[in-house]
Amino acid sequence: MAGIDDTLTFYPLNIAVLTISDTRDEESDRSGALLAERVTSAGHSLAGKEIVPDEVDAIRARLKLWIGDPAVELVITTGGTGFAPRDVTPEAVKPLLQREMDGFSVLFHQASLGTVGLSTLQSRAFAGQAGDTFIFCLPGSTGACRDGWDLVLGLELDSRYRPCSLAGQIPRLRAICA
């Protein structure tokens, strides 16, 4: 049966949170704050938290720094995944990926269908791997971030999740969690 195996050791991941928005600042960034809180409450380390505008170059510049930083194992972005003219997260991030994780989009939309119904079609949420860094791109609403973490990522990033966890794909944990 799938789930958390409490007999196993929890290995925290180093996770950075990137908010992509033209209008948010530290005070008004509720989605980034929610993700940062979920990351630390789950026992992971918050490796960084930034806000960048909805601009391809700004998004790529921040992500390239984190991708090149061995202390950052995973990035979760929030914002810019819709269909508004300024929503450019997929266009900015996908060229950085060596592999896309198609299953994440499917699971996110299934989870989101239960909370927002067919409105989930308005999201271009996706994930992939750039070097050894996994990147998950969520919509900018707090509800979508809550769905993404609580219904998908929270379990998948827990090294105790069985039959397997994404933690086993992180280089420092491959031999331990595989």
Disulfide bonds with the S-S distance in Angstrom:
none
